[in-house]
């Protein structure tokens, strides 16, 4: 799944995003409510996890604006504000669920999974496709031309990020953040190694390459050999 986390507490954001990544989800993290609203209205997410007390734009106004814009992504409020009136206010603003801090990650994950099963979320995100390459996000399988491709968990997540950004350059830094949860450059070849392994599985046996290296920029997944667009995905 692809999850948007809008949380300004660094420790909480790191804890949640790391836990989601460990079970195979892609998590975009933003610390400002205005940035979170902008991102949620231009990208497709299975679930949004939103704090109520945010700089720029508080969580209540973020969710109200999101609903006013017609975006139906399920929203889970994750907040220390947990009184009955606060929960009611959050749900009436358009949130689908409410979890108070402190919390158990297992409960948060269960609630996120339950929200993602709602029809409006599943209908838009069950599969990704680029040319004859297909990624089933529910079964977590990959096929090209109908042939099943055996991917390791990190390879699957790497491919999901690239496919969600079809035709756009994804930088090494973006991949380190989204796939390995590194918010710094660890000076390793982990990205290059995994891209090479992924290319050997999804391209080499099939003739037409889909995964391209853009010199001094990053990587792009596309069916054509034309120029790629710069990625506008968040870092």
One Martini backbone bead per residue (centre of mass of N, CA, C, O) as a GRO file, in nm:
protein
  235
    1UNK     BB    1   0.101   0.032   0.012
    2UNK     BB    2   0.006   0.379   0.012
    3UNK     BB    3   0.123   0.621   0.254
    4UNK     BB    4   0.020   0.906   0.439
    5UNK     BB    5   0.228   1.104   0.662
    6UNK     BB    6   0.119   1.354   0.905
    7UNK     BB    7   0.404   1.445   1.106
    8UNK     BB    8   0.594   1.652   1.340
    9UNK     BB    9   0.703   1.414   1.497
   10UNK     BB   10   0.990   1.255   1.450
   11UNK     BB   11   0.967   0.993   1.619
   12UNK     BB   12   0.687   0.905   1.523
   13UNK     BB   13   0.745   0.904   1.219
   14UNK     BB   14   0.976   0.696   1.230
   15UNK     BB   15   0.819   0.463   1.364
   16UNK     BB   16   0.589   0.434   1.156
   17UNK     BB   17   0.748   0.419   0.886
   18UNK     BB   18   0.918   0.174   0.965
   19UNK     BB   19   0.686  -0.025   1.019
   20UNK     BB   20   0.558  -0.008   0.735
   21UNK     BB   21   0.812  -0.096   0.577
   22UNK     BB   22   0.844  -0.383   0.714
   23UNK     BB   23   0.548  -0.466   0.566
   24UNK     BB   24   0.571  -0.318   0.257
   25UNK     BB   25   0.524  -0.016   0.270
   26UNK     BB   26   0.460   0.305   0.142
   27UNK     BB   27   0.598   0.610   0.297
   28UNK     BB   28   0.492   0.939   0.320
   29UNK     BB   29   0.656   1.223   0.476
   30UNK     BB   30   0.507   1.494   0.664
   31UNK     BB   31   0.518   1.807   0.879
   32UNK     BB   32   0.298   1.973   0.708
   33UNK     BB   33  -0.023   2.053   0.643
   34UNK     BB   34   0.000   2.195   0.368
   35UNK     BB   35   0.173   1.976   0.236
   36UNK     BB   36  -0.027   1.745   0.284
   37UNK     BB   37  -0.258   1.855   0.112
   38UNK     BB   38  -0.109   1.879  -0.154
   39UNK     BB   39  -0.032   1.577  -0.174
   40UNK     BB   40  -0.329   1.452  -0.142
   41UNK     BB   41  -0.435   1.610  -0.420
   42UNK     BB   42  -0.195   1.474  -0.633
   43UNK     BB   43  -0.213   1.192  -0.498
   44UNK     BB   44  -0.228   0.838  -0.448
   45UNK     BB   45  -0.392   0.685  -0.166
   46UNK     BB   46  -0.494   0.450   0.069
   47UNK     BB   47  -0.377   0.618   0.323
   48UNK     BB   48  -0.420   0.860   0.592
   49UNK     BB   49  -0.199   0.991   0.845
   50UNK     BB   50  -0.312   1.231   1.099
   51UNK     BB   51  -0.242   1.497   1.267
   52UNK     BB   52  -0.378   1.767   1.445
   53UNK     BB   53  -0.102   1.905   1.536
   54UNK     BB   54  -0.005   2.143   1.295
   55UNK     BB   55   0.179   2.303   1.087
   56UNK     BB   56   0.015   2.549   0.874
   57UNK     BB   57  -0.210   2.299   0.915
   58UNK     BB   58  -0.446   2.157   1.061
   59UNK     BB   59  -0.604   1.855   1.060
   60UNK     BB   60  -0.895   1.949   1.030
   61UNK     BB   61  -0.850   2.136   0.781
   62UNK     BB   62  -0.727   1.928   0.602
   63UNK     BB   63  -0.972   1.734   0.585
   64UNK     BB   64  -1.182   1.934   0.489
   65UNK     BB   65  -1.029   2.010   0.226
   66UNK     BB   66  -1.019   1.726   0.111
   67UNK     BB   67  -1.328   1.685   0.090
   68UNK     BB   68  -1.387   1.943  -0.078
   69UNK     BB   69  -1.201   1.815  -0.319
   70UNK     BB   70  -1.302   1.495  -0.336
   71UNK     BB   71  -1.130   1.326  -0.144
   72UNK     BB   72  -1.144   0.962  -0.034
   73UNK     BB   73  -0.929   0.911   0.149
   74UNK     BB   74  -0.850   0.746   0.412
   75UNK     BB   75  -0.863   0.866   0.759
   76UNK     BB   76  -0.622   0.880   1.028
   77UNK     BB   77  -0.617   0.981   1.344
   78UNK     BB   78  -0.306   1.086   1.516
   79UNK     BB   79  -0.341   1.165   1.868
   80UNK     BB   80  -0.343   1.333   2.188
   81UNK     BB   81  -0.636   1.412   2.119
   82UNK     BB   82  -0.893   1.214   2.317
   83UNK     BB   83  -1.159   1.321   2.348
   84UNK     BB   84  -1.479   1.292   2.270
   85UNK     BB   85  -1.509   1.566   2.123
   86UNK     BB   86  -1.257   1.529   1.949
   87UNK     BB   87  -1.349   1.275   1.798
   88UNK     BB   88  -1.604   1.391   1.680
   89UNK     BB   89  -1.473   1.625   1.528
   90UNK     BB   90  -1.294   1.447   1.346
   91UNK     BB   91  -1.523   1.281   1.210
   92UNK     BB   92  -1.688   1.534   1.107
   93UNK     BB   93  -1.447   1.635   0.919
   94UNK     BB   94  -1.377   1.322   0.768
   95UNK     BB   95  -1.286   1.103   0.926
   96UNK     BB   96  -1.260   0.736   0.981
   97UNK     BB   97  -1.048   0.754   1.223
   98UNK     BB   98  -0.922   0.708   1.577
   99UNK     BB   99  -0.596   0.761   1.736
  100UNK     BB  100  -0.429   0.753   2.037
  101UNK     BB  101  -0.188   0.882   2.235
  102UNK     BB  102  -0.059   0.625   2.300
  103UNK     BB  103   0.050   0.344   2.088
  104UNK     BB  104   0.009   0.057   1.901
  105UNK     BB  105   0.124  -0.058   1.610
  106UNK     BB  106  -0.072  -0.296   1.568
  107UNK     BB  107  -0.324  -0.115   1.571
  108UNK     BB  108  -0.255   0.075   1.345
  109UNK     BB  109  -0.227  -0.143   1.126
  110UNK     BB  110  -0.516  -0.253   1.150
  111UNK     BB  111  -0.655   0.016   1.074
  112UNK     BB  112  -0.522   0.058   0.801
  113UNK     BB  113  -0.618  -0.208   0.672
  114UNK     BB  114  -0.920  -0.151   0.706
  115UNK     BB  115  -0.930   0.109   0.534
  116UNK     BB  116  -0.810  -0.023   0.268
  117UNK     BB  117  -1.077  -0.210   0.229
  118UNK     BB  118  -1.217   0.004   0.116
  119UNK     BB  119  -1.350   0.048  -0.190
  120UNK     BB  120  -1.216   0.330  -0.266
  121UNK     BB  121  -0.924   0.220  -0.232
  122UNK     BB  122  -0.902  -0.054  -0.387
  123UNK     BB  123  -0.994   0.041  -0.676
  124UNK     BB  124  -0.705   0.218  -0.725
  125UNK     BB  125  -0.472  -0.015  -0.586
  126UNK     BB  126  -0.437  -0.324  -0.689
  127UNK     BB  127  -0.271  -0.214  -0.950
  128UNK     BB  128   0.013  -0.211  -1.170
  129UNK     BB  129   0.110  -0.063  -1.503
  130UNK     BB  130   0.379  -0.134  -1.748
  131UNK     BB  131   0.294  -0.238  -2.005
  132UNK     BB  132   0.367  -0.589  -1.935
  133UNK     BB  133   0.386  -0.485  -1.638
  134UNK     BB  134   0.278  -0.634  -1.325
  135UNK     BB  135   0.130  -0.522  -1.005
  136UNK     BB  136   0.020  -0.687  -0.715
  137UNK     BB  137  -0.074  -0.540  -0.409
  138UNK     BB  138  -0.217  -0.783  -0.265
  139UNK     BB  139  -0.038  -1.040  -0.355
  140UNK     BB  140   0.256  -0.958  -0.420
  141UNK     BB  141   0.297  -0.957  -0.744
  142UNK     BB  142   0.483  -1.034  -1.049
  143UNK     BB  143   0.442  -0.956  -1.407
  144UNK     BB  144   0.553  -1.056  -1.744
  145UNK     BB  145   0.366  -1.156  -1.988
  146UNK     BB  146   0.252  -1.363  -1.747
  147UNK     BB  147   0.518  -1.388  -1.593
  148UNK     BB  148   0.648  -1.488  -1.310
  149UNK     BB  149   0.811  -1.285  -1.054
  150UNK     BB  150   1.070  -1.315  -0.825
  151UNK     BB  151   1.044  -1.114  -0.533
  152UNK     BB  152   1.174  -0.935  -0.306
  153UNK     BB  153   1.064  -0.710  -0.086
  154UNK     BB  154   1.253  -0.472  -0.182
  155UNK     BB  155   1.197  -0.512  -0.484
  156UNK     BB  156   0.897  -0.454  -0.472
  157UNK     BB  157   0.914  -0.168  -0.353
  158UNK     BB  158   1.092  -0.050  -0.572
  159UNK     BB  159   0.893  -0.106  -0.805
  160UNK     BB  160   0.656   0.055  -0.695
  161UNK     BB  161   0.788   0.332  -0.699
  162UNK     BB  162   0.852   0.335  -1.003
  163UNK     BB  163   0.556   0.285  -1.107
  164UNK     BB  164   0.429   0.542  -0.966
  165UNK     BB  165   0.669   0.700  -1.154
  166UNK     BB  166   0.602   0.694  -1.440
  167UNK     BB  167   0.832   0.877  -1.640
  168UNK     BB  168   0.998   0.946  -1.375
  169UNK     BB  169   1.246   1.061  -1.194
  170UNK     BB  170   1.429   0.871  -0.948
  171UNK     BB  171   1.617   0.915  -0.695
  172UNK     BB  172   1.837   0.790  -0.476
  173UNK     BB  173   1.725   0.940  -0.229
  174UNK     BB  174   1.432   0.852  -0.258
  175UNK     BB  175   1.490   0.548  -0.233
  176UNK     BB  176   1.618   0.553   0.045
  177UNK     BB  177   1.362   0.665   0.189
  178UNK     BB  178   1.131   0.461   0.077
  179UNK     BB  179   1.283   0.172   0.106
  180UNK     BB  180   1.511   0.229   0.363
  181UNK     BB  181   1.476   0.480   0.558
  182UNK     BB  182   1.680   0.705   0.459
  183UNK     BB  183   1.784   1.047   0.572
  184UNK     BB  184   2.057   0.956   0.439
  185UNK     BB  185   2.382   0.902   0.312
  186UNK     BB  186   2.551   0.587   0.352
  187UNK     BB  187   2.759   0.509   0.129
  188UNK     BB  188   2.617   0.298  -0.063
  189UNK     BB  189   2.514   0.028  -0.307
  190UNK     BB  190   2.211  -0.056  -0.264
  191UNK     BB  191   2.065   0.062  -0.505
  192UNK     BB  192   2.236  -0.048  -0.738
  193UNK     BB  193   2.203  -0.347  -0.663
  194UNK     BB  194   1.888  -0.362  -0.679
  195UNK     BB  195   1.856  -0.258  -0.966
  196UNK     BB  196   2.018  -0.483  -1.100
  197UNK     BB  197   1.836  -0.717  -1.000
  198UNK     BB  198   1.572  -0.610  -1.118
  199UNK     BB  199   1.662  -0.598  -1.414
  200UNK     BB  200   1.720  -0.909  -1.434
  201UNK     BB  201   1.405  -0.978  -1.393
  202UNK     BB  202   1.228  -0.755  -1.581
  203UNK     BB  203   1.425  -0.746  -1.854
  204UNK     BB  204   1.636  -0.955  -1.964
  205UNK     BB  205   1.415  -1.192  -2.043
  206UNK     BB  206   1.231  -0.969  -2.245
  207UNK     BB  207   1.419  -0.739  -2.403
  208UNK     BB  208   1.249  -0.493  -2.320
  209UNK     BB  209   1.327  -0.211  -2.164
  210UNK     BB  210   1.215  -0.028  -1.856
  211UNK     BB  211   1.478   0.018  -1.691
  212UNK     BB  212   1.635   0.334  -1.642
  213UNK     BB  213   1.925   0.526  -1.666
  214UNK     BB  214   1.996   0.855  -1.540
  215UNK     BB  215   2.238   1.051  -1.567
  216UNK     BB  216   2.285   1.219  -1.269
  217UNK     BB  217   1.978   1.134  -1.140
  218UNK     BB  218   1.859   0.816  -1.199
  219UNK     BB  219   1.540   0.659  -1.233
  220UNK     BB  220   1.330   0.491  -1.490
  221UNK     BB  221   0.996   0.391  -1.575
  222UNK     BB  222   0.950   0.280  -1.918
  223UNK     BB  223   0.848   0.197  -2.244
  224UNK     BB  224   1.008   0.411  -2.360
  225UNK     BB  225   1.307   0.600  -2.491
  226UNK     BB  226   1.243   0.860  -2.392
  227UNK     BB  227   1.228   1.124  -2.210
  228UNK     BB  228   1.233   1.220  -1.886
  229UNK     BB  229   1.079   1.327  -1.606
  230UNK     BB  230   1.075   1.497  -1.339
  231UNK     BB  231   1.025   1.443  -1.019
  232UNK     BB  232   0.736   1.532  -0.785
  233UNK     BB  233   0.810   1.379  -0.558
  234UNK     BB  234   0.864   1.338  -0.244
  235UNK     BB  235   1.145   1.331  -0.013
   0.00000   0.00000   0.00000
